[in-house]
Amino acid sequence: MPTHTRSAISTFITHLRLLNLDQLEDWPTITEELFASKHARENQKQRVRCVEWALYRLFELWNPKDTKNKLQPFFPPYESLRSLNLRAALFRCMNDLKKDGFLGKEIVIRKTMFDDCRGDKFEELLSTFSTVVLQKVFRSHPGSTTSISGRLAMRQNISRREHASLLPLAIAHQGALKALLERKKRLKDRYANLLKLLESKEQELLKRVDDLALADAQHPLEAVSDRAVQEIRQQFDENWQGNRQWIKSIVEADSQDVADPLLDTPFANVWAHVEQ
């Protein structure tokens, strides 16, 4: 497979992620392997399904009204006929974009390209259309005009000097993203460990409840009235000769025996410690 084709698909998938389409519940896990030549035949059904989904979501961002009128009647394509109708509608919408000058003169669009959704020209079409959609979303985002590097990156054509100025920005951005991903990984590991600990505590508490229920069933205890407790306390007060702090422990029981460092700590403090 030519290098530019791999780059086109990589760009296409990157744009889908930048648009947060991979965060949608029905994201079909679009990967470069689906478009690889050596797996073209075996991956055709899944590839077509992924392309249908991606183009529909991109058109939703590009023109929600047209998408509702022209594409939504066939989406989702849960049967072969709806799939054919959806791809035919996608071809017409894409062809209209080209006629309106949004895709560029060099982009080739043929109806047969949507049969198996692969090939150099088709993958260039995916890359170009996703770029156009990303540019529109970027420009419509509040505050997008304040970033010089962002405006340069989104321009169709830039000079060599401008291109060279993007290199250090790209390196700095890559470093920042790497640090962010590393922090997210550390936090994810901490959250996972906290979840395991809380689940362990839950099981421990459930076992305590079961043990207490079993003990109560085997050796039922008679309820002691508040009056009886007061009488016992009064007897201790009148007759106790030792340290009076012990009276409370004897009458009310020592709560320190059941203390739990995790459960006794406010959750806000635990969460703050996890996120440090």
N, C-alpha and C positions, 0 to 999 in steps of 0.2 A: 504494500500500500504506500503511495507516495507520502512524503513528509507533510506536504501542505494539507493532505486529506486528514491525517491524524491531528494536525493543528486545528483544522476547521471543526472537527468533532470535539476536541478538547475545549476550544473556545465556546462552542455551543453549550456544552455541559456546564462550563464555568459561569456563563451568563445565566443559565437556569438557576444556578445556586445563588448568584448575586441578586437575583430577583426573588429569592426565598421560595421558589417553587418547590424545592425539595423539602420544605417544611409543611407542605400540604398533606393531609391525611391520605390522599389517594396517590401520592408520588409513587411511580412505578419502578423506581431504582434504575435510572438511565445511566449506562456506563459505556465507555469507549469499546469494550469487548463486543457489544451488540452489533457494532458496525465493522468489525474486523472481517477481512475477506475470507480467511480460512474457516470462519464460523458463520458465513453469510446465510447458507441454506438452513442450517439447524436453528438459527436465531431469528429467522424471518418473521415468524408470528409475533414473537415478543418485541422485535424491533419495530414492526408496524404499529403495534399497540402503543409503544412508548412515543413514537413520533406523532401519532394522532393526539395523544394526551398533551405532549409538549406544545405542539402548534396550536391546539385549542386554547391552552392556558396563555400562550403568548398573545393570541388574538384577543383574549379577554382583557389583557392589559393594554393592547393597542387601540381597540375600539369595542368597548363593551356592548354598545347598541347593535352594531353589525353582527357581533358574535351571537347575541341573543336571537337575532332574526334569521341569520344565515347558517349558523353552525349548531346552535343548541338543540334544534329539533333532532339531530342525529347523535347527540352526545348524552351519555356515554354509549359507545358502539358495542352493545352487549350481544350483537349477532352479526353475521357476515354481511348481510344486506345493509345494515346501518353503517358498518365500517366502510363499505364501498361508497355509500352516499356521503359520508363524512369526508372521505379523502377527495371526492369529486368537488365538494363544497370548499374544502381547503385549497384545492387547486385554483378554483375560481377567485377566491379571496386573494390568494397570493399573486395571481395574474393581474388583478386589479391594482395591487400595490406596485407592481412593476410598471404598469401603464401610467400610474400617477407619479412615477419617478422616485419612489422611496427606496428601491432596491438596487439601483444602478444598472447601466446598460450592459455590463459584462455578465450579469446573472442570467442564466438560462433556466426557463421554466417550461417543462413539458408534462402533459398529463400522465404519460407512462412512467415518469419518475416516481409517482406516488403509488405505483403497483407494489414494489418491494422496498421502497423508502431507503435506497442506498445508492452509492456511486459518488464520484468526485463532485459532479455538478450539483447533485442533490445536497450533499453535505456542505458545500459552499453556500447553498441557499439557506440551509439551517443556520449556519454561522452568521450570515449577513442579516437575516431577519431578526435573530436574537439580539444582534448588535443594535439594530434600529430600535427595537423595543426597549432595550436597556437605556439607550440614549434618551428616549422619550420619557421614561420613568425618572431618569436622573435629572433631566431638566425641569420636570414638574415637581421635584422634591423641594420643600422649603429650604432655602439657604444654599442650594446647589451652586449658585453663581458666585459664591464667596471663595471657592476652592480653585486656584489657578491650575494645580496639577490635575484636578478632576476635569476641568474644561479642556485641557490639552488632551487628556486620555480619551475623551468622548468625541473629539473632532475627527472628521473623516480624513482630512489630510493635514499633516504637520510637517514643518521644515526639518532638515537634519539637525539644526541647532536646537530646535524645540525638542526633538526626539532625544538628543544627547542630554538635555536638562532633565528628562524624565528618569534617566538611569539612576542617579543617586536617590531620587525620590522613591523609585521602585525598591531599591535596596533597603532604604530606611523603613518603608512600608512592610517589606517582607520580614525584617527583623522584629517590627512591632507585632505583626501577626503571629510570628513564631512564639514570641513571649506570651502573647494572649492565649494561644493554643496550649502552651505548656501549663499556664496557670489554670485553664479550664480543665486540663487533664488531672492536675493535682486536686482541684476541688471535686472533680467527679469521683476520684478515688476516695477522698475523705467522706463524701456523701454516701458512697457505697459502704464504707466501713461503719459509718454512723447508722445506716439502715440495718446492717447486720446486727449491730449492738442493740438497737431498739427492738428488733425482732426477737433477739435472745432474751431481752428483759421481758417482753410480752409473754413468751413461753414460760419463763420463770414465774411470772405473776399468775398465769393460768394454772400452773402446777400448784402454787400455794393455795389458790382458791379451791382446787379439787381436793388437796390434802386436808384443808380446814373443813370442807363439806363432809369428807369421809370421817374425819375425827369426830365431828359433831354428830354424825349419824350413829357411830359406834358408841360414843360416850356423850350423850346429850347433857348439856349443862342447864341448870335452872337459872332463870334470870334473877339477878340481884337488884332489888329496888334501890332507888336513891336514898331512901330513909335508912336502909340497912348499911349502905356505904357510909353515911354520915355518923351512924352509931359506932361503926368500927373505927372511923377516924377519931371520934371523940374519946373512945377508949384508949387509943394510942396516945392522944394528946395528954390524957390524964395520967397514964402509967409509964410512958416511954422515958427511959433514963439516958439514952445514948444521943447520937447526933440526930437532930430533928429533921435534917434534910433527907434522912433515909425513910422517914414516914411516908413521904409522897411516893417514893419509888416502890415501897411495899404495897401501899393502898392502890395506886394508880398504875403500877407496873412501869418498868424502865423502858422508855421508847428507843434508847440508843441501840438496843440489841437488833432492831429491825431497820436501822438507818441504811440508806443506799446512796452512795456519793453521786451517782448519775441522776436518780429520780428525785433526790433532794435539792438538786441544782436547778434554778430557773431555766426554762428552755431557751430564753433569749441569751443567757450567758453561754449555754452549750453551743448554740448556733454561731454566736460571735467567735467562739474559740475555733470552731470548724472552719470558718471563712477567713481566719487570719493567714 
